[in-house]
Amino acid sequence: MKLNNFEIGKDKLTILAGPCAAESMDILRKTAEGLKIACQELGINYVFKSSFDKANRSSINSYRGPGLEKGLEMLAKIKKEFELPIVTDIHLPEQAAVVAEVADILQIPAFLCRQTDLLVAAAKTGKIVNIKKGQFLAPQQMKSLVKKVEDSGNKQILLTDRGVSFGYNNLVVDFRAIPIMKEFGYPVVFDATHSVQMPGSNGDSTGGDRRFVPTLANAAMAAGADVLFFEVHPEPDCALCDGPNMLALSDAKKVFKKCREIFEIVRC
């Protein structure tokens, strides 16, 4: 799958990474610059990720982002200044076309992965569509979601695993999902940071444990994932959303390096 000047899913690791939500241009710039340098030095393909709106927050009072217009303006600046492709999520069918003017990959949130109108609208933009597997779905069930996008005229598809619900307030990762979803013929992404979430565990917010991000990312590489997804922040403990499970920018290069090494061993 071609994106800008590189191939996703071939013999070079691709990483999608950036802050959970667009908080400020300073944070976006600092993260984009740091991650671009790290990935260039490691020989990794890099796509910048951040969200203009997080519509599935635990509380109505939680920070959601700057909104569609301002958020896309911020992402467009990062794209131009750092010459990076962009991935961001959409929540409504009517957002697809306007977001596609900036984003190179349209991401379908896990909770919305079965929404036919959303998948069809994303597919019709012609951009790469990254479908995140719902925490409530078995990997085999992703086949029908793939078909919705294919039948809408688009075969530019990524499939993302981000864990499955394991009782209340917890997720567990079944790494069989990676080879199962690869059977559908598209690159598979592993979301290492959302997989350590503890949904709703803080009452009005989601908890998490970033200590396990490197372990899960390494395991995903061993299981054959083509792409890794990380939410990264200069100061995760001060982040306005998803701080407990985000990777610190200062730790990113070390984590990426080990992942690349395992990726290359598996691909030999």
ZIJO-V27401 format. One record per residue. N is the residue number from 1. BURIAL is 1 if it has 24 or more other ideal C-beta (glycine too) atoms within 12 Angstrom, else 0. Layout:
N/BURIAL
N/BURIAL
//
This chain:
1/1
2/0
3/1
4/0
5/0
6/1
7/0
8/1
9/1
10/0
11/0
12/1
13/1
14/1
15/1
16/1
17/1
18/1
19/1
20/1
21/1
22/1
23/1
24/1
25/0
26/0
27/1
28/1
29/1
30/1
31/1
32/1
33/1
34/1
35/1
36/1
37/0
38/1
39/1
40/0
41/0
42/1
43/0
44/1
45/1
46/1
47/1
48/1
49/1
50/1
51/1
52/1
53/1
54/1
55/1
56/1
57/1
58/1
59/0
60/0
61/0
62/1
63/1
64/1
65/1
66/1
67/0
68/1
69/0
70/0
71/1
72/1
73/0
74/1
75/1
76/1
77/1
78/1
79/1
80/0
81/0
82/1
83/0
84/1
85/1
86/1
87/1
88/1
89/1
90/1
91/1
92/0
93/1
94/0
95/1
96/1
97/0
98/1
99/1
100/1
101/0
102/1
103/1
104/1
105/1
106/1
107/1
108/1
109/1
110/1
111/1
112/1
113/1
114/0
115/1
116/0
117/0
118/1
119/1
120/1
121/1
122/1
123/1
124/0
125/1
126/0
127/1
128/1
129/1
130/1
131/1
132/1
133/1
134/1
135/1
136/0
137/1
138/0
139/1
140/0
141/0
142/1
143/1
144/0
145/1
146/1
147/0
148/1
149/1
150/0
151/0
152/1
153/0
154/1
155/0
156/1
157/1
158/1
159/1
160/1
161/1
162/1
163/1
164/1
165/1
166/0
167/0
168/0
169/0
170/0
171/1
172/0
173/1
174/1
175/1
176/0
177/1
178/1
179/0
180/0
181/1
182/1
183/0
184/1
185/0
186/1
187/1
188/1
189/1
190/1
191/1
192/1
193/1
194/1
195/1
196/1
197/1
198/1
199/1
200/0
201/0
202/0
203/0
204/0
205/1
206/1
207/0
208/1
209/1
210/1
211/0
212/1
213/1
214/1
215/0
216/1
217/1
218/1
219/1
220/1
221/1
222/0
223/1
224/1
225/1
226/1
227/1
228/1
229/1
230/1
231/1
232/1
233/1
234/1
235/0
236/1
237/0
238/0
239/1
240/1
241/1
242/1
243/1
244/1
245/1
246/1
247/1
248/1
249/1
250/0
251/1
252/1
253/1
254/0
255/1
256/1
257/1
258/1
259/1
260/1
261/0
262/1
263/1
264/0
265/0
266/0
267/0
268/0
//
